Amino acid sequence: MYRCSLTLVALAAVPSLAAAPAPITGRWKTDDGKAIVAMAPCGARMCGRIDRLLVKEPAGGQRDERNPDKAKRDRKVEGMQIYWDLAPTGDGWKGEGYSPEDGRYYKAHLRVNGNKLTMKGCVSLFCRTVTWTKMG
């Protein structure tokens, strides 16, 4: 009976390993070609930061001008954390995101397919999907 219990436990663990989503770690070029975002562990979860802007910045650097919090509007966009609390779920990742382009916070759903990272961001009932490309 003891041997049978161990077998059942081992078999129960296999589906959870098979269902783990593809890793999102690495550097990703945004769909509009304006930035490179680095995804990396932060504690037990994953986070994403704007690693580098690929567009010409104003003198002193691009600022977070559209942030709904006026106290944050002077912070630089390059180096800014835009994804946090990303955790594996099913075949993807779920967490929180922020877009400095429009100053919106949203629920983020990310999924890797080969060298593509597809992100669906939702604010209330409105969602937008973009696909980024992995950098070499």
A tleap script that builds the chain and sets N, CA, C and O, in Angstrom:
source leaprc.protein.ff14SB
mol = sequence {
  NMET TYR ARG CYS SER LEU THR LEU VAL ALA
  LEU ALA ALA VAL PRO SER LEU ALA ALA ALA
  PRO ALA PRO ILE THR GLY ARG TRP LYS THR
  ASP ASP GLY LYS ALA ILE VAL ALA MET ALA
  PRO CYS GLY ALA ARG MET CYS GLY ARG ILE
  ASP ARG LEU LEU VAL LYS GLU PRO ALA GLY
  GLY GLN ARG ASP GLU ARG ASN PRO ASP LYS
  ALA LYS ARG ASP ARG LYS VAL GLU GLY MET
  GLN ILE TYR TRP ASP LEU ALA PRO THR GLY
  ASP GLY TRP LYS GLY GLU GLY TYR SER PRO
  GLU ASP GLY ARG TYR TYR LYS ALA HIE LEU
  ARG VAL ASN GLY ASN LYS LEU THR MET LYS
  GLY CYS VAL SER LEU PHE CYS ARG THR VAL
  THR TRP THR LYS MET CGLY
}
set mol.1.N position { 0.825 -1.188 0.000 }
set mol.1.CA position { 0.000 0.000 0.000 }
set mol.1.C position { 0.874 1.259 0.000 }
set mol.1.O position { 0.543 2.228 -0.684 }
set mol.2.N position { 1.955 1.266 0.734 }
set mol.2.CA position { 2.882 2.400 0.783 }
set mol.2.C position { 3.462 2.666 -0.592 }
set mol.2.O position { 3.566 3.823 -1.001 }
set mol.3.N position { 3.843 1.619 -1.316 }
set mol.3.CA position { 4.416 1.737 -2.651 }
set mol.3.C position { 3.394 2.334 -3.625 }
set mol.3.O position { 3.753 3.148 -4.475 }
set mol.4.N position { 2.161 1.945 -3.508 }
set mol.4.CA position { 1.101 2.456 -4.379 }
set mol.4.C position { 0.910 3.961 -4.166 }
set mol.4.O position { 0.717 4.690 -5.139 }
set mol.5.N position { 0.957 4.436 -2.939 }
set mol.5.CA position { 0.791 5.853 -2.640 }
set mol.5.C position { 1.889 6.687 -3.275 }
set mol.5.O position { 1.618 7.758 -3.820 }
set mol.6.N position { 3.144 6.204 -3.211 }
set mol.6.CA position { 4.255 6.923 -3.825 }
set mol.6.C position { 4.084 7.026 -5.337 }
set mol.6.O position { 4.390 8.065 -5.923 }
set mol.7.N position { 3.608 5.983 -5.964 }
set mol.7.CA position { 3.387 5.987 -7.407 }
set mol.7.C position { 2.338 7.017 -7.787 }
set mol.7.O position { 2.503 7.741 -8.769 }
set mol.8.N position { 1.262 7.087 -7.017 }
set mol.8.CA position { 0.206 8.063 -7.294 }
set mol.8.C position { 0.725 9.486 -7.129 }
set mol.8.O position { 0.382 10.364 -7.920 }
set mol.9.N position { 1.539 9.719 -6.118 }
set mol.9.CA position { 2.108 11.053 -5.912 }
set mol.9.C position { 3.009 11.415 -7.078 }
set mol.9.O position { 2.946 12.540 -7.576 }
set mol.10.N position { 3.844 10.489 -7.525 }
set mol.10.CA position { 4.745 10.748 -8.651 }
set mol.10.C position { 3.953 11.039 -9.917 }
set mol.10.O position { 4.306 11.949 -10.666 }
set mol.11.N position { 2.900 10.291 -10.167 }
set mol.11.CA position { 2.077 10.519 -11.364 }
set mol.11.C position { 1.331 11.845 -11.277 }
set mol.11.O position { 1.141 12.515 -12.292 }
set mol.12.N position { 0.915 12.225 -10.100 }
set mol.12.CA position { 0.202 13.498 -9.933 }
set mol.12.C position { 1.121 14.685 -10.200 }
set mol.12.O position { 0.652 15.741 -10.626 }
set mol.13.N position { 2.411 14.532 -9.957 }
set mol.13.CA position { 3.362 15.635 -10.163 }
set mol.13.C position { 3.691 15.847 -11.632 }
set mol.13.O position { 4.040 16.963 -12.018 }
set mol.14.N position { 3.595 14.833 -12.450 }
set mol.14.CA position { 3.976 14.936 -13.856 }
set mol.14.C position { 3.149 15.959 -14.628 }
set mol.14.O position { 3.741 16.769 -15.341 }
set mol.15.N position { 1.807 15.975 -14.531 }
set mol.15.CA position { 1.055 16.975 -15.292 }
set mol.15.C position { 1.425 18.411 -14.952 }
set mol.15.O position { 1.436 19.264 -15.840 }
set mol.16.N position { 1.729 18.704 -13.685 }
set mol.16.CA position { 2.070 20.081 -13.341 }
set mol.16.C position { 3.394 20.492 -13.982 }
set mol.16.O position { 3.558 21.655 -14.350 }
set mol.17.N position { 4.338 19.565 -14.122 }
set mol.17.CA position { 5.602 19.878 -14.792 }
set mol.17.C position { 5.372 20.106 -16.282 }
set mol.17.O position { 5.970 21.007 -16.871 }
set mol.18.N position { 4.522 19.308 -16.886 }
set mol.18.CA position { 4.256 19.432 -18.322 }
set mol.18.C position { 3.515 20.726 -18.639 }
set mol.18.O position { 3.619 21.240 -19.753 }
set mol.19.N position { 2.766 21.258 -17.668 }
set mol.19.CA position { 1.952 22.445 -17.918 }
set mol.19.C position { 2.706 23.749 -17.657 }
set mol.19.O position { 2.145 24.828 -17.844 }
set mol.20.N position { 3.966 23.668 -17.228 }
set mol.20.CA position { 4.727 24.892 -16.939 }
set mol.20.C position { 4.881 25.720 -18.206 }
set mol.20.O position { 5.215 25.180 -19.260 }
set mol.21.N position { 4.640 27.033 -18.117 }
set mol.21.CA position { 4.765 27.881 -19.306 }
set mol.21.C position { 6.234 28.062 -19.717 }
set mol.21.O position { 7.144 27.881 -18.908 }
set mol.22.N position { 6.440 28.416 -20.965 }
set mol.22.CA position { 7.785 28.705 -21.463 }
set mol.22.C position { 8.345 29.902 -20.695 }
set mol.22.O position { 7.597 30.818 -20.356 }
set mol.23.N position { 9.649 29.906 -20.418 }
set mol.23.CA position { 10.241 31.027 -19.682 }
set mol.23.C position { 10.188 32.326 -20.475 }
set mol.23.O position { 10.281 32.322 -21.703 }
set mol.24.N position { 10.038 33.439 -19.757 }
set mol.24.CA position { 10.006 34.757 -20.403 }
set mol.24.C position { 11.305 35.528 -20.175 }
set mol.24.O position { 11.447 36.659 -20.638 }
set mol.25.N position { 12.244 34.921 -19.467 }
set mol.25.CA position { 13.516 35.577 -19.167 }
set mol.25.C position { 14.236 35.968 -20.459 }
set mol.25.O position { 14.279 35.192 -21.413 }
set mol.26.N position { 14.795 37.164 -20.479 }
set mol.26.CA position { 15.565 37.623 -21.628 }
set mol.26.C position { 15.223 39.048 -22.010 }
set mol.26.O position { 14.505 39.754 -21.301 }
set mol.27.N position { 15.762 39.451 -23.155 }
set mol.27.CA position { 15.536 40.804 -23.669 }
set mol.27.C position { 14.615 40.707 -24.887 }
set mol.27.O position { 14.822 39.870 -25.766 }
set mol.28.N position { 13.600 41.570 -24.930 }
set mol.28.CA position { 12.562 41.532 -25.954 }
set mol.28.C position { 12.412 42.902 -26.607 }
set mol.28.O position { 12.323 43.919 -25.918 }
set mol.29.N position { 12.384 42.924 -27.927 }
set mol.29.CA position { 12.164 44.167 -28.671 }
set mol.29.C position { 10.665 44.381 -28.817 }
set mol.29.O position { 9.945 43.473 -29.231 }
set mol.30.N position { 10.191 45.579 -28.481 }
set mol.30.CA position { 8.762 45.870 -28.544 }
set mol.30.C position { 8.247 45.832 -29.980 }
set mol.30.O position { 9.013 45.996 -30.929 }
set mol.31.N position { 6.962 45.619 -30.124 }
set mol.31.CA position { 6.337 45.510 -31.442 }
set mol.31.C position { 6.514 46.764 -32.284 }
set mol.31.O position { 6.588 46.679 -33.510 }
set mol.32.N position { 6.584 47.928 -31.641 }
set mol.32.CA position { 6.725 49.184 -32.384 }
set mol.32.C position { 8.190 49.568 -32.602 }
set mol.32.O position { 8.476 50.597 -33.215 }
set mol.33.N position { 9.133 48.733 -32.095 }
set mol.33.CA position { 10.552 48.987 -32.293 }
set mol.33.C position { 11.100 50.152 -31.484 }
set mol.33.O position { 12.188 50.647 -31.778 }
set mol.34.N position { 10.365 50.599 -30.470 }
set mol.34.CA position { 10.791 51.772 -29.706 }
set mol.34.C position { 11.662 51.441 -28.499 }
set mol.34.O position { 12.335 52.323 -27.965 }
set mol.35.N position { 11.659 50.174 -28.061 }
set mol.35.CA position { 12.390 49.853 -26.834 }
set mol.35.C position { 12.756 48.378 -26.765 }
set mol.35.O position { 12.224 47.540 -27.494 }
set mol.36.N position { 13.685 48.096 -25.860 }
set mol.36.CA position { 14.025 46.724 -25.498 }
set mol.36.C position { 13.679 46.580 -24.024 }
set mol.36.O position { 14.087 47.394 -23.196 }
set mol.37.N position { 12.919 45.532 -23.705 }
set mol.37.CA position { 12.494 45.274 -22.338 }
set mol.37.C position { 13.197 44.011 -21.849 }
set mol.37.O position { 13.197 42.985 -22.530 }
set mol.38.N position { 13.792 44.097 -20.669 }
set mol.38.CA position { 14.465 42.951 -20.058 }
set mol.38.C position { 13.536 42.321 -19.028 }
set mol.38.O position { 13.076 42.983 -18.098 }
set mol.39.N position { 13.268 41.030 -19.211 }
set mol.39.CA position { 12.437 40.273 -18.273 }
set mol.39.C position { 13.381 39.435 -17.421 }
set mol.39.O position { 14.229 38.720 -17.954 }
set mol.40.N position { 13.239 39.518 -16.093 }
set mol.40.CA position { 14.133 38.807 -15.183 }
set mol.40.C position { 13.413 38.506 -13.871 }
set mol.40.O position { 12.416 39.146 -13.539 }
set mol.41.N position { 13.928 37.529 -13.131 }
set mol.41.CA position { 13.339 37.232 -11.824 }
set mol.41.C position { 13.474 38.425 -10.876 }
set mol.41.O position { 14.472 39.146 -10.905 }
set mol.42.N position { 12.470 38.617 -10.048 }
set mol.42.CA position { 12.531 39.591 -8.955 }
set mol.42.C position { 11.831 38.922 -7.784 }
set mol.42.O position { 10.604 38.926 -7.688 }
set mol.43.N position { 12.618 38.359 -6.913 }
set mol.43.CA position { 12.062 37.540 -5.844 }
set mol.43.C position { 11.572 36.228 -6.432 }
set mol.43.O position { 12.248 35.626 -7.266 }
set mol.44.N position { 10.415 35.789 -6.007 }
set mol.44.CA position { 9.847 34.529 -6.486 }
set mol.44.C position { 9.071 34.702 -7.798 }
set mol.44.O position { 8.617 33.713 -8.372 }
set mol.45.N position { 8.915 35.910 -8.267 }
set mol.45.CA position { 8.145 36.201 -9.479 }
set mol.45.C position { 9.048 36.747 -10.572 }
set mol.45.O position { 10.269 36.761 -10.417 }
set mol.46.N position { 8.459 37.198 -11.680 }
set mol.46.CA position { 9.203 37.812 -12.777 }
set mol.46.C position { 8.795 39.277 -12.897 }
set mol.46.O position { 7.678 39.658 -12.548 }
set mol.47.N position { 9.723 40.086 -13.396 }
set mol.47.CA position { 9.477 41.508 -13.619 }
set mol.47.C position { 10.063 41.897 -14.970 }
set mol.47.O position { 10.873 41.164 -15.538 }
set mol.48.N position { 9.654 43.044 -15.477 }
set mol.48.CA position { 10.191 43.559 -16.731 }
set mol.48.C position { 10.536 45.029 -16.602 }
set mol.48.O position { 9.764 45.810 -16.045 }
set mol.49.N position { 11.704 45.407 -17.123 }
set mol.49.CA position { 12.160 46.809 -17.111 }
set mol.49.C position { 12.505 47.248 -18.515 }
set mol.49.O position { 12.928 46.442 -19.344 }
set mol.50.N position { 12.324 48.526 -18.778 }
set mol.50.CA position { 12.760 49.082 -20.060 }
set mol.50.C position { 14.273 49.165 -19.987 }
set mol.50.O position { 14.834 50.002 -19.280 }
set mol.51.N position { 14.921 48.286 -20.728 }
set mol.51.CA position { 16.373 48.178 -20.725 }
set mol.51.C position { 17.010 49.303 -21.525 }
set mol.51.O position { 18.025 49.874 -21.128 }
set mol.52.N position { 16.387 49.613 -22.671 }
set mol.52.CA position { 16.955 50.641 -23.542 }
set mol.52.C position { 15.877 51.180 -24.467 }
set mol.52.O position { 15.064 50.419 -24.992 }
set mol.53.N position { 15.868 52.491 -24.666 }
set mol.53.CA position { 14.980 53.111 -25.650 }
set mol.53.C position { 15.716 53.153 -26.982 }
set mol.53.O position { 16.908 53.454 -27.030 }
set mol.54.N position { 15.010 52.853 -28.053 }
set mol.54.CA position { 15.601 52.818 -29.393 }
set mol.54.C position { 15.208 54.021 -30.237 }
set mol.54.O position { 15.493 54.072 -31.433 }
set mol.55.N position { 14.560 54.974 -29.615 }
set mol.55.CA position { 14.137 56.198 -30.309 }
set mol.55.C position { 14.927 57.373 -29.730 }
set mol.55.O position { 15.441 57.313 -28.612 }
set mol.56.N position { 15.006 58.419 -30.509 }
set mol.56.CA position { 15.708 59.619 -30.034 }
set mol.56.C position { 14.944 60.192 -28.847 }
set mol.56.O position { 13.734 60.410 -28.909 }
set mol.57.N position { 15.676 60.429 -27.771 }
set mol.57.CA position { 15.073 60.970 -26.555 }
set mol.57.C position { 15.300 62.475 -26.474 }
set mol.57.O position { 16.277 62.985 -27.024 }
set mol.58.N position { 14.411 63.184 -25.797 }
set mol.58.CA position { 14.652 64.613 -25.567 }
set mol.58.C position { 15.858 64.793 -24.649 }
set mol.58.O position { 16.272 63.848 -23.978 }
set mol.59.N position { 16.411 65.971 -24.614 }
set mol.59.CA position { 17.543 66.269 -23.725 }
set mol.59.C position { 17.165 65.892 -22.295 }
set mol.59.O position { 16.094 66.261 -21.812 }
set mol.60.N position { 18.043 65.162 -21.624 }
set mol.60.CA position { 17.767 64.744 -20.250 }
set mol.60.C position { 17.013 63.429 -20.153 }
set mol.60.O position { 16.814 62.918 -19.051 }
set mol.61.N position { 16.589 62.870 -21.278 }
set mol.61.CA position { 15.901 61.576 -21.285 }
set mol.61.C position { 14.387 61.692 -21.303 }
set mol.61.O position { 13.807 62.670 -20.833 }
set mol.62.N position { 13.761 60.649 -21.867 }
set mol.62.CA position { 12.294 60.569 -21.936 }
set mol.62.C position { 11.737 60.414 -20.529 }
set mol.62.O position { 12.254 59.619 -19.744 }
set mol.63.N position { 10.700 61.156 -20.205 }
set mol.63.CA position { 10.082 61.129 -18.875 }
set mol.63.C position { 8.703 60.473 -18.931 }
set mol.63.O position { 8.086 60.387 -19.993 }
set mol.64.N position { 8.240 60.022 -17.793 }
set mol.64.CA position { 6.941 59.358 -17.642 }
set mol.64.C position { 5.823 60.405 -17.528 }
set mol.64.O position { 5.106 60.457 -16.528 }
set mol.65.N position { 5.691 61.226 -18.557 }
set mol.65.CA position { 4.819 62.404 -18.544 }
set mol.65.C position { 3.333 62.109 -18.408 }
set mol.65.O position { 2.581 62.973 -17.959 }
set mol.66.N position { 2.891 60.918 -18.784 }
set mol.66.CA position { 1.452 60.612 -18.762 }
set mol.66.C position { 1.015 59.823 -17.533 }
set mol.66.O position { -0.137 59.397 -17.445 }
set mol.67.N position { 1.923 59.629 -16.590 }
set mol.67.CA position { 1.581 58.875 -15.391 }
set mol.67.C position { 0.430 59.571 -14.658 }
set mol.67.O position { 0.452 60.790 -14.492 }
set mol.68.N position { -0.582 58.797 -14.215 }
set mol.68.CA position { -1.690 59.419 -13.493 }
set mol.68.C position { -1.265 60.022 -12.150 }
set mol.68.O position { -1.951 60.892 -11.615 }
set mol.69.N position { -0.141 59.563 -11.610 }
set mol.69.CA position { 0.401 60.111 -10.365 }
set mol.69.C position { 1.372 61.238 -10.726 }
set mol.69.O position { 2.476 60.977 -11.204 }
set mol.70.N position { 0.970 62.473 -10.501 }
set mol.70.CA position { 1.786 63.633 -10.887 }
set mol.70.C position { 3.191 63.590 -10.302 }
set mol.70.O position { 4.123 64.112 -10.913 }
set mol.71.N position { 3.363 62.980 -9.133 }
set mol.71.CA position { 4.675 62.897 -8.487 }
set mol.71.C position { 5.641 62.005 -9.268 }
set mol.71.O position { 6.853 62.102 -9.074 }
set mol.72.N position { 5.132 61.138 -10.145 }
set mol.72.CA position { 5.980 60.217 -10.907 }
set mol.72.C position { 6.276 60.697 -12.329 }
set mol.72.O position { 7.014 60.033 -13.057 }
set mol.73.N position { 5.726 61.811 -12.729 }
set mol.73.CA position { 5.854 62.265 -14.114 }
set mol.73.C position { 7.257 62.714 -14.511 }
set mol.73.O position { 7.540 62.871 -15.699 }
set mol.74.N position { 8.130 62.919 -13.545 }
set mol.74.CA position { 9.484 63.365 -13.864 }
set mol.74.C position { 10.493 62.206 -13.909 }
set mol.74.O position { 11.665 62.429 -14.213 }
set mol.75.N position { 10.058 60.979 -13.611 }
set mol.75.CA position { 11.003 59.862 -13.627 }
set mol.75.C position { 11.316 59.434 -15.054 }
set mol.75.O position { 10.477 59.539 -15.948 }
set mol.76.N position { 12.542 58.948 -15.250 }
set mol.76.CA position { 12.980 58.525 -16.576 }
set mol.76.C position { 12.299 57.221 -16.980 }
set mol.76.O position { 12.077 56.339 -16.151 }
set mol.77.N position { 11.972 57.113 -18.267 }
set mol.77.CA position { 11.349 55.909 -18.798 }
set mol.77.C position { 12.385 54.790 -18.920 }
set mol.77.O position { 12.101 53.645 -18.571 }
set mol.78.N position { 13.578 55.112 -19.411 }
set mol.78.CA position { 14.616 54.092 -19.528 }
set mol.78.C position { 14.990 53.609 -18.129 }
set mol.78.O position { 15.302 54.415 -17.252 }
set mol.79.N position { 14.957 52.301 -17.926 }
set mol.79.CA position { 15.233 51.709 -16.626 }
set mol.79.C position { 13.983 51.480 -15.785 }
set mol.79.O position { 14.050 50.836 -14.738 }
set mol.80.N position { 12.846 51.999 -16.235 }
set mol.80.CA position { 11.593 51.892 -15.491 }
set mol.80.C position { 11.052 50.457 -15.509 }
set mol.80.O position { 11.075 49.783 -16.539 }
set mol.81.N position { 10.569 50.009 -14.353 }
set mol.81.CA position { 9.912 48.713 -14.276 }
set mol.81.C position { 8.499 48.867 -14.823 }
set mol.81.O position { 7.734 49.710 -14.357 }
set mol.82.N position { 8.154 48.041 -15.823 }
set mol.82.CA position { 6.818 48.127 -16.416 }
set mol.82.C position { 5.998 46.846 -16.236 }
set mol.82.O position { 4.802 46.830 -16.527 }
set mol.83.N position { 6.640 45.768 -15.755 }
set mol.83.CA position { 5.922 44.527 -15.409 }
set mol.83.C position { 6.392 44.082 -14.043 }
set mol.83.O position { 7.578 44.179 -13.730 }
set mol.84.N position { 5.474 43.596 -13.229 }
set mol.84.CA position { 5.818 43.070 -11.924 }
set mol.84.C position { 4.807 42.015 -11.510 }
set mol.84.O position { 3.707 41.926 -12.055 }
set mol.85.N position { 5.211 41.225 -10.534 }
set mol.85.CA position { 4.339 40.198 -9.956 }
set mol.85.C position { 3.874 39.178 -10.994 }
set mol.85.O position { 2.773 38.639 -10.884 }
set mol.86.N position { 4.718 38.907 -12.011 }
set mol.86.CA position { 4.359 37.937 -13.043 }
set mol.86.C position { 4.591 36.524 -12.508 }
set mol.86.O position { 5.688 36.186 -12.065 }
set mol.87.N position { 3.547 35.716 -12.559 }
set mol.87.CA position { 3.609 34.348 -12.056 }
set mol.87.C position { 3.113 33.389 -13.137 }
set mol.87.O position { 2.223 33.730 -13.916 }
set mol.88.N position { 3.699 32.178 -13.181 }
set mol.88.CA position { 3.241 31.206 -14.171 }
set mol.88.C position { 1.806 30.777 -13.904 }
set mol.88.O position { 1.398 30.586 -12.759 }
set mol.89.N position { 1.060 30.633 -14.975 }
set mol.89.CA position { -0.316 30.168 -14.882 }
set mol.89.C position { -0.678 29.479 -16.187 }
set mol.89.O position { -0.645 30.104 -17.247 }
set mol.90.N position { -1.018 28.211 -16.125 }
set mol.90.CA position { -1.354 27.468 -17.334 }
set mol.90.C position { -0.199 27.489 -18.317 }
set mol.90.O position { 0.905 27.056 -17.988 }
set mol.91.N position { -0.446 27.993 -19.528 }
set mol.91.CA position { 0.613 28.042 -20.548 }
set mol.91.C position { 1.200 29.439 -20.696 }
set mol.91.O position { 1.829 29.739 -21.711 }
set mol.92.N position { 1.003 30.303 -19.694 }
set mol.92.CA position { 1.513 31.665 -19.778 }
set mol.92.C position { 1.856 32.236 -18.420 }
set mol.92.O position { 2.105 31.507 -17.459 }
set mol.93.N position { 1.864 33.553 -18.361 }
set mol.93.CA position { 2.218 34.299 -17.153 }
set mol.93.C position { 1.175 35.381 -16.925 }
set mol.93.O position { 0.690 35.989 -17.879 }
set mol.94.N position { 0.831 35.625 -15.672 }
set mol.94.CA position { -0.109 36.700 -15.332 }
set mol.94.C position { 0.507 37.584 -14.271 }
set mol.94.O position { 1.218 37.113 -13.384 }
set mol.95.N position { 0.223 38.875 -14.375 }
set mol.95.CA position { 0.714 39.824 -13.394 }
set mol.95.C position { 0.189 41.210 -13.697 }
set mol.95.O position { -0.902 41.373 -14.242 }
set mol.96.N position { 0.980 42.205 -13.338 }
set mol.96.CA position { 0.594 43.600 -13.513 }
set mol.96.C position { 1.537 44.284 -14.494 }
set mol.96.O position { 2.712 43.929 -14.594 }
set mol.97.N position { 1.007 45.271 -15.219 }
set mol.97.CA position { 1.821 46.016 -16.161 }
set mol.97.C position { 1.482 47.499 -16.156 }
set mol.97.O position { 0.457 47.931 -15.629 }
set mol.98.N position { 2.386 48.262 -16.766 }
set mol.98.CA position { 2.197 49.712 -16.886 }
set mol.98.C position { 2.740 50.147 -18.241 }
set mol.98.O position { 3.801 49.686 -18.662 }
set mol.99.N position { 2.027 51.024 -18.921 }
set mol.99.CA position { 2.461 51.576 -20.195 }
set mol.99.C position { 2.780 53.056 -20.028 }
set mol.99.O position { 1.873 53.865 -19.831 }
set mol.100.N position { 4.074 53.425 -20.106 }
set mol.100.CA position { 4.402 54.848 -20.001 }
set mol.100.C position { 3.912 55.655 -21.205 }
set mol.100.O position { 3.817 56.880 -21.130 }
set mol.101.N position { 3.601 54.976 -22.318 }
set mol.101.CA position { 3.102 55.699 -23.496 }
set mol.101.C position { 1.741 56.340 -23.237 }
set mol.101.O position { 1.479 57.459 -23.679 }
set mol.102.N position { 0.881 55.625 -22.519 }
set mol.102.CA position { -0.445 56.199 -22.252 }
set mol.102.C position { -0.754 56.354 -20.759 }
set mol.102.O position { -1.843 56.800 -20.400 }
set mol.103.N position { 0.189 55.992 -19.891 }
set mol.103.CA position { -0.002 56.175 -18.458 }
set mol.103.C position { -1.042 55.268 -17.840 }
set mol.103.O position { -1.705 55.652 -16.876 }
set mol.104.N position { -1.198 54.051 -18.387 }
set mol.104.CA position { -2.214 53.138 -17.863 }
set mol.104.C position { -1.590 51.917 -17.193 }
set mol.104.O position { -0.601 51.354 -17.662 }
set mol.105.N position { -2.202 51.536 -16.086 }
set mol.105.CA position { -1.873 50.294 -15.405 }
set mol.105.C position { -2.874 49.255 -15.873 }
set mol.105.O position { -4.032 49.584 -16.133 }
set mol.106.N position { -2.441 47.988 -15.986 }
set mol.106.CA position { -3.332 46.966 -16.512 }
set mol.106.C position { -2.969 45.575 -16.009 }
set mol.106.O position { -1.867 45.340 -15.511 }
set mol.107.N position { -3.918 44.664 -16.150 }
set mol.107.CA position { -3.687 43.245 -15.879 }
set mol.107.C position { -2.991 42.687 -17.109 }
set mol.107.O position { -3.461 42.876 -18.230 }
set mol.108.N position { -1.865 41.996 -16.903 }
set mol.108.CA position { -1.061 41.498 -18.019 }
set mol.108.C position { -1.124 39.976 -18.100 }
set mol.108.O position { -1.064 39.275 -17.090 }
set mol.109.N position { -1.246 39.486 -19.338 }
set mol.109.CA position { -1.216 38.053 -19.633 }
set mol.109.C position { -0.163 37.870 -20.721 }
set mol.109.O position { -0.308 38.417 -21.815 }
set mol.110.N position { 0.896 37.105 -20.438 }
set mol.110.CA position { 1.999 36.930 -21.380 }
set mol.110.C position { 2.147 35.457 -21.749 }
set mol.110.O position { 1.921 34.570 -20.927 }
set mol.111.N position { 2.530 35.215 -23.002 }
set mol.111.CA position { 2.741 33.852 -23.471 }
set mol.111.C position { 3.869 33.844 -24.489 }
set mol.111.O position { 3.910 34.690 -25.382 }
set mol.112.N position { 4.785 32.889 -24.356 }
set mol.112.CA position { 5.906 32.738 -25.278 }
set mol.112.C position { 5.564 31.677 -26.311 }
set mol.112.O position { 5.020 30.620 -25.992 }
set mol.113.N position { 5.903 31.992 -27.573 }
set mol.113.CA position { 5.766 31.027 -28.660 }
set mol.113.C position { 7.024 31.163 -29.517 }
set mol.113.O position { 7.105 32.040 -30.377 }
set mol.114.N position { 8.000 30.293 -29.276 }
set mol.114.CA position { 9.272 30.388 -29.996 }
set mol.114.C position { 10.016 31.636 -29.571 }
set mol.114.O position { 10.315 31.823 -28.391 }
set mol.115.N position { 10.320 32.503 -30.554 }
set mol.115.CA position { 11.036 33.746 -30.234 }
set mol.115.C position { 10.082 34.938 -30.140 }
set mol.115.O position { 10.515 36.085 -30.251 }
set mol.116.N position { 8.810 34.681 -29.941 }
set mol.116.CA position { 7.794 35.733 -29.813 }
set mol.116.C position { 7.175 35.712 -28.420 }
set mol.116.O position { 6.917 34.648 -27.855 }
set mol.117.N position { 6.943 36.899 -27.879 }
set mol.117.CA position { 6.279 37.063 -26.588 }
set mol.117.C position { 5.015 37.878 -26.848 }
set mol.117.O position { 5.082 39.056 -27.199 }
set mol.118.N position { 3.873 37.238 -26.671 }
set mol.118.CA position { 2.598 37.909 -26.895 }
set mol.118.C position { 2.040 38.351 -25.552 }
set mol.118.O position { 1.944 37.568 -24.607 }
set mol.119.N position { 1.671 39.641 -25.493 }
set mol.119.CA position { 1.124 40.211 -24.278 }
set mol.119.C position { -0.261 40.758 -24.529 }
set mol.119.O position { -0.506 41.480 -25.495 }
set mol.120.N position { -1.153 40.398 -23.639 }
set mol.120.CA position { -2.506 40.932 -23.669 }
set mol.120.C position { -2.660 41.759 -22.406 }
set mol.120.O position { -2.513 41.242 -21.299 }
set mol.121.N position { -2.951 43.026 -22.566 }
set mol.121.CA position { -3.150 43.913 -21.435 }
set mol.121.C position { -4.594 44.363 -21.384 }
set mol.121.O position { -5.147 44.808 -22.390 }
set mol.122.N position { -5.207 44.250 -20.214 }
set mol.122.CA position { -6.624 44.605 -20.082 }
set mol.122.C position { -6.836 45.637 -18.984 }
set mol.122.O position { -6.337 45.494 -17.867 }
set mol.123.N position { -7.587 46.680 -19.325 }
set mol.123.CA position { -8.053 47.677 -18.373 }
set mol.123.C position { -9.568 47.557 -18.414 }
set mol.123.O position { -10.195 47.855 -19.430 }
set mol.124.N position { -10.149 47.124 -17.311 }
set mol.124.CA position { -11.577 46.869 -17.250 }
set mol.124.C position { -11.924 45.810 -18.299 }
set mol.124.O position { -11.367 44.713 -18.264 }
set mol.125.N position { -12.826 46.114 -19.223 }
set mol.125.CA position { -13.202 45.153 -20.263 }
set mol.125.C position { -12.439 45.355 -21.562 }
set mol.125.O position { -12.622 44.589 -22.508 }
set mol.126.N position { -11.593 46.364 -21.624 }
set mol.126.CA position { -10.884 46.692 -22.854 }
set mol.126.C position { -9.483 46.088 -22.840 }
set mol.126.O position { -8.714 46.293 -21.901 }
set mol.127.N position { -9.165 45.340 -23.895 }
set mol.127.CA position { -7.881 44.654 -23.972 }
set mol.127.C position { -7.147 45.017 -25.260 }
set mol.127.O position { -7.759 45.368 -26.269 }
set mol.128.N position { -5.815 44.922 -25.197 }
set mol.128.CA position { -4.963 45.156 -26.354 }
set mol.128.C position { -3.885 44.075 -26.349 }
set mol.128.O position { -3.352 43.737 -25.292 }
set mol.129.N position { -3.564 43.537 -27.510 }
set mol.129.CA position { -2.550 42.497 -27.613 }
set mol.129.C position { -1.416 42.973 -28.505 }
set mol.129.O position { -1.654 43.528 -29.578 }
set mol.130.N position { -0.176 42.754 -28.060 }
set mol.130.CA position { 1.015 43.083 -28.840 }
set mol.130.C position { 1.959 41.885 -28.803 }
set mol.130.O position { 1.889 41.055 -27.896 }
set mol.131.N position { 2.837 41.804 -29.792 }
set mol.131.CA position { 3.812 40.710 -29.853 }
set mol.131.C position { 5.213 41.296 -29.982 }
set mol.131.O position { 5.494 42.088 -30.882 }
set mol.132.N position { 6.085 40.888 -29.060 }
set mol.132.CA position { 7.467 41.314 -29.061 }
set mol.132.C position { 8.364 40.199 -29.584 }
set mol.132.O position { 7.952 39.040 -29.623 }
set mol.133.N position { 9.586 40.538 -29.986 }
set mol.133.CA position { 10.526 39.571 -30.543 }
set mol.133.C position { 11.746 39.449 -29.639 }
set mol.133.O position { 12.286 40.451 -29.170 }
set mol.134.N position { 12.172 38.215 -29.399 }
set mol.134.CA position { 13.339 37.968 -28.547 }
set mol.134.C position { 14.605 38.472 -29.216 }
set mol.134.O position { 14.815 38.267 -30.412 }
set mol.135.N position { 15.438 39.128 -28.438 }
set mol.135.CA position { 16.720 39.613 -28.927 }
set mol.135.C position { 17.748 38.501 -28.776 }
set mol.135.O position { 17.790 37.823 -27.750 }
set mol.136.N position { 18.589 38.313 -29.813 }
set mol.136.CA position { 19.636 37.280 -29.848 }
set mol.136.C position { 20.252 37.004 -28.589 }
set mol.136.O position { 21.141 36.156 -28.510 }
savepdb mol mol.pdb
quit
